[in-house]
Amino acid sequence: MAPAHKSQFQEPHAARMAWWSSPLGSALIAAESQLLAEALDDVFGWELLQIGGWGAGRELLAGARTRNQAIVASPGLSSSADIRARPTQLPITSDSIDAVLLPHILEFATDP
């Protein structure tokens, strides 16, 4: 049994981190980053928010044309996060974000 101090999200995240380092995981991140670069080319505005860490860093935001990009991830789950928060409790002011990227976050949500 896992120690009581670990959250229910840390162990699955550790498994995802290990998988992203694998050849197949690296290929998936590269493919998704390329597809998103094309899609984000049409996204304009000042603020782009990625909710949830995916990959080792900011690969998915590399093609963004917005002036600012930020990543929100649960505490302890992503070293690349700019904001530490639960995806269900975002500390974001209404009408302050122009675009939101949800990289596979709904797949891991208990109530998407």
Backbone as XML, in Angstrom:
<?xml version="1.0"?>
<chain id="A" units="angstrom">
  <residue number="1" name="MET">
    <atom name="N" x="0.842" y="-1.178" z="0.000"/>
    <atom name="CA" x="0.000" y="0.000" z="0.000"/>
    <atom name="C" x="0.889" y="1.244" z="0.000"/>
  </residue>
  <residue number="2" name="ALA">
    <atom name="N" x="0.465" y="2.272" z="-0.698"/>
    <atom name="CA" x="1.226" y="3.516" z="-0.788"/>
    <atom name="C" x="1.201" y="4.256" z="0.545"/>
  </residue>
  <residue number="3" name="PRO">
    <atom name="N" x="2.283" y="4.972" z="0.860"/>
    <atom name="CA" x="2.290" y="5.770" z="2.090"/>
    <atom name="C" x="1.157" y="6.789" z="2.085"/>
  </residue>
  <residue number="4" name="ALA">
    <atom name="N" x="0.662" y="7.118" z="3.259"/>
    <atom name="CA" x="-0.482" y="8.020" z="3.391"/>
    <atom name="C" x="-0.184" y="9.422" z="2.878"/>
  </residue>
  <residue number="5" name="HIS">
    <atom name="N" x="1.070" y="9.840" z="2.873"/>
    <atom name="CA" x="1.381" y="11.213" z="2.460"/>
    <atom name="C" x="1.355" y="11.394" z="0.944"/>
  </residue>
  <residue number="6" name="LYS">
    <atom name="N" x="1.357" y="10.316" z="0.177"/>
    <atom name="CA" x="1.279" y="10.450" z="-1.279"/>
    <atom name="C" x="-0.171" y="10.640" z="-1.698"/>
  </residue>
  <residue number="7" name="SER">
    <atom name="N" x="-0.387" y="11.562" z="-2.624"/>
    <atom name="CA" x="-1.747" y="11.764" z="-3.116"/>
    <atom name="C" x="-2.098" y="10.676" z="-4.117"/>
  </residue>
  <residue number="8" name="GLN">
    <atom name="N" x="-3.347" y="10.548" z="-4.408"/>
    <atom name="CA" x="-3.793" y="9.554" z="-5.377"/>
    <atom name="C" x="-3.295" y="9.868" z="-6.777"/>
  </residue>
  <residue number="9" name="PHE">
    <atom name="N" x="-2.808" y="11.092" z="-7.005"/>
    <atom name="CA" x="-2.365" y="11.489" z="-8.325"/>
    <atom name="C" x="-0.869" y="11.298" z="-8.529"/>
  </residue>
  <residue number="10" name="GLN">
    <atom name="N" x="-0.079" y="11.203" z="-7.492"/>
    <atom name="CA" x="1.371" y="11.136" z="-7.641"/>
    <atom name="C" x="1.829" y="9.848" z="-8.310"/>
  </residue>
  <residue number="11" name="GLU">
    <atom name="N" x="1.299" y="8.708" z="-7.927"/>
    <atom name="CA" x="1.743" y="7.452" z="-8.517"/>
    <atom name="C" x="1.392" y="7.353" z="-9.999"/>
  </residue>
  <residue number="12" name="PRO">
    <atom name="N" x="0.155" y="7.656" z="-10.422"/>
    <atom name="CA" x="-0.118" y="7.647" z="-11.865"/>
    <atom name="C" x="0.759" y="8.654" z="-12.620"/>
  </residue>
  <residue number="13" name="HIS">
    <atom name="N" x="1.048" y="9.790" z="-12.001"/>
    <atom name="CA" x="1.881" y="10.788" z="-12.664"/>
    <atom name="C" x="3.299" y="10.258" z="-12.833"/>
  </residue>
  <residue number="14" name="ALA">
    <atom name="N" x="3.835" y="9.585" z="-11.837"/>
    <atom name="CA" x="5.176" y="9.008" z="-11.942"/>
    <atom name="C" x="5.222" y="7.992" z="-13.080"/>
  </residue>
  <residue number="15" name="ALA">
    <atom name="N" x="4.161" y="7.208" z="-13.225"/>
    <atom name="CA" x="4.100" y="6.230" z="-14.318"/>
    <atom name="C" x="4.055" y="6.949" z="-15.668"/>
  </residue>
  <residue number="16" name="ARG">
    <atom name="N" x="3.291" y="8.053" z="-15.758"/>
    <atom name="CA" x="3.242" y="8.817" z="-17.010"/>
    <atom name="C" x="4.599" y="9.434" z="-17.315"/>
  </residue>
  <residue number="17" name="MET">
    <atom name="N" x="5.279" y="9.969" z="-16.305"/>
    <atom name="CA" x="6.600" y="10.559" z="-16.522"/>
    <atom name="C" x="7.564" y="9.516" z="-17.073"/>
  </residue>
  <residue number="18" name="ALA">
    <atom name="N" x="7.544" y="8.318" z="-16.519"/>
    <atom name="CA" x="8.412" y="7.247" z="-17.013"/>
    <atom name="C" x="8.042" y="6.892" z="-18.451"/>
  </residue>
  <residue number="19" name="TRP">
    <atom name="N" x="6.745" y="6.860" z="-18.749"/>
    <atom name="CA" x="6.305" y="6.513" z="-20.093"/>
    <atom name="C" x="6.708" y="7.588" z="-21.099"/>
  </residue>
  <residue number="20" name="TRP">
    <atom name="N" x="6.599" y="8.864" z="-20.715"/>
    <atom name="CA" x="6.993" y="9.949" z="-21.616"/>
    <atom name="C" x="8.471" y="9.858" z="-21.977"/>
  </residue>
  <residue number="21" name="SER">
    <atom name="N" x="9.270" y="9.293" z="-21.101"/>
    <atom name="CA" x="10.702" y="9.139" z="-21.363"/>
    <atom name="C" x="10.999" y="7.970" z="-22.301"/>
  </residue>
  <residue number="22" name="SER">
    <atom name="N" x="10.027" y="7.110" z="-22.489"/>
    <atom name="CA" x="10.227" y="5.951" z="-23.374"/>
    <atom name="C" x="10.200" y="6.407" z="-24.835"/>
  </residue>
  <residue number="23" name="PRO">
    <atom name="N" x="10.705" y="5.593" z="-25.747"/>
    <atom name="CA" x="10.653" y="5.973" z="-27.174"/>
    <atom name="C" x="9.224" y="6.222" z="-27.668"/>
  </residue>
  <residue number="24" name="LEU">
    <atom name="N" x="8.282" y="5.381" z="-27.270"/>
    <atom name="CA" x="6.897" y="5.567" z="-27.706"/>
    <atom name="C" x="6.294" y="6.837" z="-27.109"/>
  </residue>
  <residue number="25" name="GLY">
    <atom name="N" x="6.549" y="7.090" z="-25.835"/>
    <atom name="CA" x="6.049" y="8.303" z="-25.188"/>
    <atom name="C" x="6.637" y="9.559" z="-25.810"/>
  </residue>
  <residue number="26" name="SER">
    <atom name="N" x="7.936" y="9.528" z="-26.086"/>
    <atom name="CA" x="8.592" y="10.673" z="-26.725"/>
    <atom name="C" x="8.026" y="10.928" z="-28.113"/>
  </residue>
  <residue number="27" name="ALA">
    <atom name="N" x="7.735" y="9.847" z="-28.840"/>
    <atom name="CA" x="7.156" y="9.991" z="-30.181"/>
    <atom name="C" x="5.758" y="10.597" z="-30.105"/>
  </residue>
  <residue number="28" name="LEU">
    <atom name="N" x="4.969" y="10.186" z="-29.105"/>
    <atom name="CA" x="3.626" y="10.746" z="-28.946"/>
    <atom name="C" x="3.691" y="12.238" z="-28.636"/>
  </residue>
  <residue number="29" name="ILE">
    <atom name="N" x="4.553" y="12.626" z="-27.711"/>
    <atom name="CA" x="4.689" y="14.054" z="-27.367"/>
    <atom name="C" x="5.114" y="14.852" z="-28.598"/>
  </residue>
  <residue number="30" name="ALA">
    <atom name="N" x="6.058" y="14.318" z="-29.365"/>
    <atom name="CA" x="6.518" y="15.024" z="-30.570"/>
    <atom name="C" x="5.383" y="15.161" z="-31.586"/>
  </residue>
  <residue number="31" name="ALA">
    <atom name="N" x="4.616" y="14.099" z="-31.787"/>
    <atom name="CA" x="3.506" y="14.150" z="-32.745"/>
    <atom name="C" x="2.423" y="15.123" z="-32.282"/>
  </residue>
  <residue number="32" name="GLU">
    <atom name="N" x="2.073" y="15.067" z="-30.989"/>
    <atom name="CA" x="1.048" y="15.977" z="-30.472"/>
    <atom name="C" x="1.534" y="17.423" z="-30.525"/>
  </residue>
  <residue number="33" name="SER">
    <atom name="N" x="2.810" y="17.639" z="-30.244"/>
    <atom name="CA" x="3.362" y="18.998" z="-30.297"/>
    <atom name="C" x="3.288" y="19.560" z="-31.708"/>
  </residue>
  <residue number="34" name="GLN">
    <atom name="N" x="3.585" y="18.729" z="-32.699"/>
    <atom name="CA" x="3.523" y="19.171" z="-34.088"/>
    <atom name="C" x="2.091" y="19.500" z="-34.502"/>
  </residue>
  <residue number="35" name="LEU">
    <atom name="N" x="1.148" y="18.629" z="-34.147"/>
    <atom name="CA" x="-0.260" y="18.886" z="-34.468"/>
    <atom name="C" x="-0.769" y="20.141" z="-33.770"/>
  </residue>
  <residue number="36" name="LEU">
    <atom name="N" x="-0.386" y="20.316" z="-32.514"/>
    <atom name="CA" x="-0.820" y="21.503" z="-31.779"/>
    <atom name="C" x="-0.182" y="22.776" z="-32.327"/>
  </residue>
  <residue number="37" name="ALA">
    <atom name="N" x="1.051" y="22.698" z="-32.789"/>
    <atom name="CA" x="1.692" y="23.876" z="-33.376"/>
    <atom name="C" x="0.880" y="24.373" z="-34.557"/>
  </residue>
  <residue number="38" name="GLU">
    <atom name="N" x="0.386" y="23.440" z="-35.365"/>
    <atom name="CA" x="-0.446" y="23.819" z="-36.503"/>
    <atom name="C" x="-1.783" y="24.410" z="-36.038"/>
  </residue>
  <residue number="39" name="ALA">
    <atom name="N" x="-2.395" y="23.787" z="-35.047"/>
    <atom name="CA" x="-3.688" y="24.268" z="-34.545"/>
    <atom name="C" x="-3.538" y="25.602" z="-33.817"/>
  </residue>
  <residue number="40" name="LEU">
    <atom name="N" x="-2.479" y="25.746" z="-33.036"/>
    <atom name="CA" x="-2.284" y="26.975" z="-32.257"/>
    <atom name="C" x="-1.870" y="28.155" z="-33.133"/>
  </residue>
  <residue number="41" name="ASP">
    <atom name="N" x="-1.503" y="27.884" z="-34.361"/>
    <atom name="CA" x="-1.141" y="28.961" z="-35.283"/>
    <atom name="C" x="-2.329" y="29.887" z="-35.529"/>
  </residue>
  <residue number="42" name="ASP">
    <atom name="N" x="-3.535" y="29.369" z="-35.375"/>
    <atom name="CA" x="-4.741" y="30.176" z="-35.584"/>
    <atom name="C" x="-5.301" y="30.765" z="-34.296"/>
  </residue>
  <residue number="43" name="VAL">
    <atom name="N" x="-4.651" y="30.525" z="-33.181"/>
    <atom name="CA" x="-5.136" y="31.020" z="-31.884"/>
    <atom name="C" x="-4.413" y="32.330" z="-31.564"/>
  </residue>
  <residue number="44" name="PHE">
    <atom name="N" x="-5.201" y="33.383" z="-31.383"/>
    <atom name="CA" x="-4.644" y="34.705" z="-31.104"/>
    <atom name="C" x="-5.091" y="35.164" z="-29.725"/>
  </residue>
  <residue number="45" name="GLY">
    <atom name="N" x="-4.405" y="36.127" z="-29.197"/>
    <atom name="CA" x="-4.767" y="36.708" z="-27.913"/>
    <atom name="C" x="-3.536" y="36.919" z="-27.057"/>
  </residue>
  <residue number="46" name="TRP">
    <atom name="N" x="-3.798" y="37.317" z="-25.836"/>
    <atom name="CA" x="-2.708" y="37.586" z="-24.900"/>
    <atom name="C" x="-2.368" y="36.376" z="-24.044"/>
  </residue>
  <residue number="47" name="GLU">
    <atom name="N" x="-3.378" y="35.679" z="-23.579"/>
    <atom name="CA" x="-3.158" y="34.633" z="-22.576"/>
    <atom name="C" x="-3.646" y="33.263" z="-23.032"/>
  </residue>
  <residue number="48" name="LEU">
    <atom name="N" x="-2.760" y="32.281" z="-23.001"/>
    <atom name="CA" x="-3.088" y="30.886" z="-23.278"/>
    <atom name="C" x="-2.782" y="30.094" z="-22.016"/>
  </residue>
  <residue number="49" name="LEU">
    <atom name="N" x="-3.734" y="29.309" z="-21.585"/>
    <atom name="CA" x="-3.592" y="28.532" z="-20.359"/>
    <atom name="C" x="-3.657" y="27.048" z="-20.688"/>
  </residue>
  <residue number="50" name="GLN">
    <atom name="N" x="-2.621" y="26.314" z="-20.322"/>
    <atom name="CA" x="-2.634" y="24.858" z="-20.444"/>
    <atom name="C" x="-2.979" y="24.300" z="-19.074"/>
  </residue>
  <residue number="51" name="ILE">
    <atom name="N" x="-4.059" y="23.553" z="-18.999"/>
    <atom name="CA" x="-4.472" y="22.968" z="-17.728"/>
    <atom name="C" x="-4.022" y="21.519" z="-17.709"/>
  </residue>
  <residue number="52" name="GLY">
    <atom name="N" x="-3.118" y="21.219" z="-16.811"/>
    <atom name="CA" x="-2.560" y="19.877" z="-16.690"/>
    <atom name="C" x="-1.211" y="19.775" z="-17.376"/>
  </residue>
  <residue number="53" name="GLY">
    <atom name="N" x="-0.276" y="19.141" z="-16.692"/>
    <atom name="CA" x="1.034" y="18.904" z="-17.284"/>
    <atom name="C" x="0.960" y="17.719" z="-18.227"/>
  </residue>
  <residue number="54" name="TRP">
    <atom name="N" x="1.633" y="17.802" z="-19.351"/>
    <atom name="CA" x="1.671" y="16.696" z="-20.303"/>
    <atom name="C" x="3.033" y="16.741" z="-20.971"/>
  </residue>
  <residue number="55" name="GLY">
    <atom name="N" x="3.823" y="15.728" z="-20.736"/>
    <atom name="CA" x="5.192" y="15.741" z="-21.227"/>
    <atom name="C" x="6.111" y="16.294" z="-20.150"/>
  </residue>
  <residue number="56" name="ALA">
    <atom name="N" x="7.349" y="16.477" z="-20.522"/>
    <atom name="CA" x="8.358" y="16.912" z="-19.550"/>
    <atom name="C" x="8.354" y="18.415" z="-19.304"/>
  </residue>
  <residue number="57" name="GLY">
    <atom name="N" x="7.781" y="19.175" z="-20.193"/>
    <atom name="CA" x="7.850" y="20.623" z="-20.035"/>
    <atom name="C" x="6.788" y="21.355" z="-20.825"/>
  </residue>
  <residue number="58" name="ARG">
    <atom name="N" x="7.261" y="22.270" z="-21.675"/>
    <atom name="CA" x="6.360" y="23.164" z="-22.391"/>
    <atom name="C" x="6.264" y="22.811" z="-23.876"/>
  </residue>
  <residue number="59" name="GLU">
    <atom name="N" x="6.497" y="21.543" z="-24.217"/>
    <atom name="CA" x="6.507" y="21.131" z="-25.617"/>
    <atom name="C" x="5.220" y="21.475" z="-26.343"/>
  </residue>
  <residue number="60" name="LEU">
    <atom name="N" x="4.096" y="21.294" z="-25.697"/>
    <atom name="CA" x="2.808" y="21.515" z="-26.358"/>
    <atom name="C" x="2.547" y="22.988" z="-26.647"/>
  </residue>
  <residue number="61" name="LEU">
    <atom name="N" x="3.194" y="23.872" z="-25.923"/>
    <atom name="CA" x="2.975" y="25.309" z="-26.103"/>
    <atom name="C" x="3.968" y="25.945" z="-27.069"/>
  </residue>
  <residue number="62" name="ALA">
    <atom name="N" x="4.894" y="25.163" z="-27.586"/>
    <atom name="CA" x="5.973" y="25.710" z="-28.412"/>
    <atom name="C" x="5.465" y="26.479" z="-29.627"/>
  </residue>
  <residue number="63" name="GLY">
    <atom name="N" x="4.356" y="26.061" z="-30.220"/>
    <atom name="CA" x="3.843" y="26.735" z="-31.407"/>
    <atom name="C" x="2.834" y="27.830" z="-31.130"/>
  </residue>
  <residue number="64" name="ALA">
    <atom name="N" x="2.615" y="28.156" z="-29.876"/>
    <atom name="CA" x="1.600" y="29.158" z="-29.532"/>
    <atom name="C" x="2.020" y="30.558" z="-29.970"/>
  </residue>
  <residue number="65" name="ARG">
    <atom name="N" x="1.062" y="31.286" z="-30.524"/>
    <atom name="CA" x="1.318" y="32.658" z="-30.948"/>
    <atom name="C" x="0.813" y="33.680" z="-29.936"/>
  </residue>
  <residue number="66" name="THR">
    <atom name="N" x="0.173" y="33.207" z="-28.881"/>
    <atom name="CA" x="-0.297" y="34.134" z="-27.851"/>
    <atom name="C" x="0.913" y="34.754" z="-27.168"/>
  </residue>
  <residue number="67" name="ARG">
    <atom name="N" x="0.702" y="35.918" z="-26.617"/>
    <atom name="CA" x="1.822" y="36.631" z="-26.002"/>
    <atom name="C" x="2.336" y="35.911" z="-24.756"/>
  </residue>
  <residue number="68" name="ASN">
    <atom name="N" x="1.427" y="35.401" z="-23.948"/>
    <atom name="CA" x="1.812" y="34.717" z="-22.710"/>
    <atom name="C" x="1.191" y="33.323" z="-22.675"/>
  </residue>
  <residue number="69" name="GLN">
    <atom name="N" x="1.945" y="32.384" z="-22.152"/>
    <atom name="CA" x="1.450" y="31.030" z="-21.950"/>
    <atom name="C" x="1.763" y="30.615" z="-20.524"/>
  </residue>
  <residue number="70" name="ALA">
    <atom name="N" x="0.839" y="29.886" z="-19.919"/>
    <atom name="CA" x="1.051" y="29.391" z="-18.554"/>
    <atom name="C" x="0.511" y="27.976" z="-18.456"/>
  </residue>
  <residue number="71" name="ILE">
    <atom name="N" x="1.147" y="27.192" z="-17.587"/>
    <atom name="CA" x="0.709" y="25.826" z="-17.321"/>
    <atom name="C" x="0.217" y="25.752" z="-15.889"/>
  </residue>
  <residue number="72" name="VAL">
    <atom name="N" x="-0.966" y="25.182" z="-15.711"/>
    <atom name="CA" x="-1.517" y="24.929" z="-14.377"/>
    <atom name="C" x="-1.454" y="23.422" z="-14.154"/>
  </residue>
  <residue number="73" name="ALA">
    <atom name="N" x="-0.849" y="23.003" z="-13.050"/>
    <atom name="CA" x="-0.789" y="21.574" z="-12.719"/>
    <atom name="C" x="-0.942" y="21.409" z="-11.213"/>
  </residue>
  <residue number="74" name="SER">
    <atom name="N" x="-1.420" y="20.241" z="-10.840"/>
    <atom name="CA" x="-1.607" y="19.939" z="-9.420"/>
    <atom name="C" x="-0.275" y="20.023" z="-8.680"/>
  </residue>
  <residue number="75" name="PRO">
    <atom name="N" x="-0.295" y="20.435" z="-7.429"/>
    <atom name="CA" x="0.941" y="20.536" z="-6.647"/>
    <atom name="C" x="1.709" y="19.218" z="-6.639"/>
  </residue>
  <residue number="76" name="GLY">
    <atom name="N" x="3.011" y="19.304" z="-6.905"/>
    <atom name="CA" x="3.868" y="18.137" z="-6.867"/>
    <atom name="C" x="3.831" y="17.269" z="-8.104"/>
  </residue>
  <residue number="77" name="LEU">
    <atom name="N" x="3.066" y="17.655" z="-9.120"/>
    <atom name="CA" x="2.931" y="16.785" z="-10.285"/>
    <atom name="C" x="3.659" y="17.272" z="-11.528"/>
  </residue>
  <residue number="78" name="SER">
    <atom name="N" x="4.083" y="18.494" z="-11.572"/>
    <atom name="CA" x="4.762" y="18.975" z="-12.770"/>
    <atom name="C" x="5.762" y="20.053" z="-12.390"/>
  </residue>
  <residue number="79" name="SER">
    <atom name="N" x="7.009" y="19.823" z="-12.763"/>
    <atom name="CA" x="8.038" y="20.819" z="-12.458"/>
    <atom name="C" x="7.959" y="22.006" z="-13.415"/>
  </residue>
  <residue number="80" name="SER">
    <atom name="N" x="7.238" y="21.859" z="-14.524"/>
    <atom name="CA" x="7.143" y="22.945" z="-15.492"/>
    <atom name="C" x="5.941" y="23.858" z="-15.259"/>
  </residue>
  <residue number="81" name="ALA">
    <atom name="N" x="5.155" y="23.578" z="-14.233"/>
    <atom name="CA" x="3.950" y="24.373" z="-13.984"/>
    <atom name="C" x="4.292" y="25.788" z="-13.513"/>
  </residue>
  <residue number="82" name="ASP">
    <atom name="N" x="3.557" y="26.744" z="-14.045"/>
    <atom name="CA" x="3.679" y="28.135" z="-13.604"/>
    <atom name="C" x="2.769" y="28.395" z="-12.418"/>
  </residue>
  <residue number="83" name="ILE">
    <atom name="N" x="1.658" y="27.656" z="-12.379"/>
    <atom name="CA" x="0.660" y="27.799" z="-11.323"/>
    <atom name="C" x="0.382" y="26.421" z="-10.754"/>
  </residue>
  <residue number="84" name="ARG">
    <atom name="N" x="0.464" y="26.291" z="-9.454"/>
    <atom name="CA" x="0.166" y="25.017" z="-8.794"/>
    <atom name="C" x="-1.263" y="25.084" z="-8.270"/>
  </residue>
  <residue number="85" name="ALA">
    <atom name="N" x="-2.124" y="24.272" z="-8.859"/>
    <atom name="CA" x="-3.527" y="24.247" z="-8.448"/>
    <atom name="C" x="-4.186" y="22.988" z="-8.985"/>
  </residue>
  <residue number="86" name="ARG">
    <atom name="N" x="-5.244" y="22.601" z="-8.349"/>
    <atom name="CA" x="-6.034" y="21.485" z="-8.857"/>
    <atom name="C" x="-6.830" y="21.969" z="-10.061"/>
  </residue>
  <residue number="87" name="PRO">
    <atom name="N" x="-6.937" y="21.140" z="-11.081"/>
    <atom name="CA" x="-7.712" y="21.554" z="-12.270"/>
    <atom name="C" x="-9.169" y="21.862" z="-11.957"/>
  </residue>
  <residue number="88" name="THR">
    <atom name="N" x="-9.692" y="21.324" z="-10.867"/>
    <atom name="CA" x="-11.074" y="21.586" z="-10.483"/>
    <atom name="C" x="-11.223" y="22.850" z="-9.650"/>
  </residue>
  <residue number="89" name="GLN">
    <atom name="N" x="-10.109" y="23.460" z="-9.242"/>
    <atom name="CA" x="-10.139" y="24.667" z="-8.415"/>
    <atom name="C" x="-9.119" y="25.671" z="-8.943"/>
  </residue>
  <residue number="90" name="LEU">
    <atom name="N" x="-9.376" y="26.202" z="-10.108"/>
    <atom name="CA" x="-8.422" y="27.101" z="-10.751"/>
    <atom name="C" x="-8.441" y="28.499" z="-10.128"/>
  </residue>
  <residue number="91" name="PRO">
    <atom name="N" x="-7.264" y="29.008" z="-9.764"/>
    <atom name="CA" x="-7.183" y="30.361" z="-9.220"/>
    <atom name="C" x="-7.025" y="31.397" z="-10.338"/>
  </residue>
  <residue number="92" name="ILE">
    <atom name="N" x="-7.970" y="31.386" z="-11.268"/>
    <atom name="CA" x="-7.902" y="32.249" z="-12.443"/>
    <atom name="C" x="-9.101" y="33.181" z="-12.451"/>
  </residue>
  <residue number="93" name="THR">
    <atom name="N" x="-8.862" y="34.431" z="-12.697"/>
    <atom name="CA" x="-9.926" y="35.420" z="-12.768"/>
    <atom name="C" x="-10.754" y="35.219" z="-14.029"/>
  </residue>
  <residue number="94" name="SER">
    <atom name="N" x="-12.059" y="35.330" z="-13.900"/>
    <atom name="CA" x="-12.952" y="35.216" z="-15.050"/>
    <atom name="C" x="-12.575" y="36.225" z="-16.122"/>
  </residue>
  <residue number="95" name="ASP">
    <atom name="N" x="-12.715" y="35.823" z="-17.376"/>
    <atom name="CA" x="-12.454" y="36.681" z="-18.536"/>
    <atom name="C" x="-11.002" y="37.153" z="-18.626"/>
  </residue>
  <residue number="96" name="SER">
    <atom name="N" x="-10.063" y="36.381" z="-18.077"/>
    <atom name="CA" x="-8.661" y="36.785" z="-18.136"/>
    <atom name="C" x="-7.839" y="35.908" z="-19.087"/>
  </residue>
  <residue number="97" name="ILE">
    <atom name="N" x="-8.445" y="34.865" z="-19.645"/>
    <atom name="CA" x="-7.744" y="33.924" z="-20.516"/>
    <atom name="C" x="-8.404" y="33.940" z="-21.896"/>
  </residue>
  <residue number="98" name="ASP">
    <atom name="N" x="-7.569" y="33.956" z="-22.946"/>
    <atom name="CA" x="-8.088" y="33.963" z="-24.314"/>
    <atom name="C" x="-8.290" y="32.560" z="-24.876"/>
  </residue>
  <residue number="99" name="ALA">
    <atom name="N" x="-7.442" y="31.621" z="-24.473"/>
    <atom name="CA" x="-7.545" y="30.250" z="-24.980"/>
    <atom name="C" x="-7.067" y="29.281" z="-23.904"/>
  </residue>
  <residue number="100" name="VAL">
    <atom name="N" x="-7.656" y="28.083" z="-23.926"/>
    <atom name="CA" x="-7.305" y="27.058" z="-22.941"/>
    <atom name="C" x="-6.973" y="25.771" z="-23.682"/>
  </residue>
  <residue number="101" name="LEU">
    <atom name="N" x="-5.904" y="25.132" z="-23.262"/>
    <atom name="CA" x="-5.482" y="23.846" z="-23.809"/>
    <atom name="C" x="-5.645" y="22.802" z="-22.713"/>
  </residue>
  <residue number="102" name="LEU">
    <atom name="N" x="-6.366" y="21.737" z="-23.018"/>
    <atom name="CA" x="-6.614" y="20.658" z="-22.054"/>
    <atom name="C" x="-5.972" y="19.368" z="-22.577"/>
  </residue>
  <residue number="103" name="PRO">
    <atom name="N" x="-4.670" y="19.190" z="-22.409"/>
    <atom name="CA" x="-4.016" y="18.008" z="-22.956"/>
    <atom name="C" x="-4.317" y="16.746" z="-22.141"/>
  </residue>
  <residue number="104" name="HIS">
    <atom name="N" x="-5.295" y="16.006" z="-22.572"/>
    <atom name="CA" x="-5.681" y="14.727" z="-21.956"/>
    <atom name="C" x="-6.165" y="14.874" z="-20.522"/>
  </residue>
  <residue number="105" name="ILE">
    <atom name="N" x="-6.459" y="16.067" z="-20.067"/>
    <atom name="CA" x="-6.871" y="16.278" z="-18.661"/>
    <atom name="C" x="-8.235" y="15.646" z="-18.386"/>
  </residue>
  <residue number="106" name="LEU">
    <atom name="N" x="-9.126" y="15.668" z="-19.354"/>
    <atom name="CA" x="-10.458" y="15.095" z="-19.141"/>
    <atom name="C" x="-10.409" y="13.579" z="-19.019"/>
  </residue>
  <residue number="107" name="GLU">
    <atom name="N" x="-9.410" y="12.951" z="-19.629"/>
    <atom name="CA" x="-9.267" y="11.510" z="-19.542"/>
    <atom name="C" x="-8.962" y="11.040" z="-18.115"/>
  </residue>
  <residue number="108" name="PHE">
    <atom name="N" x="-8.371" y="11.920" z="-17.316"/>
    <atom name="CA" x="-7.974" y="11.571" z="-15.958"/>
    <atom name="C" x="-8.885" y="12.201" z="-14.902"/>
  </residue>
  <residue number="109" name="ALA">
    <atom name="N" x="-9.892" y="12.933" z="-15.339"/>
    <atom name="CA" x="-10.812" y="13.599" z="-14.398"/>
    <atom name="C" x="-11.871" y="12.625" z="-13.910"/>
  </residue>
  <residue number="110" name="THR">
    <atom name="N" x="-12.204" y="12.718" z="-12.637"/>
    <atom name="CA" x="-13.254" y="11.854" z="-12.096"/>
    <atom name="C" x="-14.630" y="12.266" z="-12.589"/>
  </residue>
  <residue number="111" name="ASP">
    <atom name="N" x="-14.811" y="13.554" z="-12.865"/>
    <atom name="CA" x="-16.099" y="14.050" z="-13.349"/>
    <atom name="C" x="-15.855" y="15.070" z="-14.467"/>
  </residue>
  <residue number="112" name="PRO">
    <atom name="N" x="-15.497" y="14.588" z="-15.681"/>
    <atom name="CA" x="-15.165" y="15.525" z="-16.760"/>
    <atom name="C" x="-16.342" y="16.394" z="-17.152"/>
  </residue>
</chain>
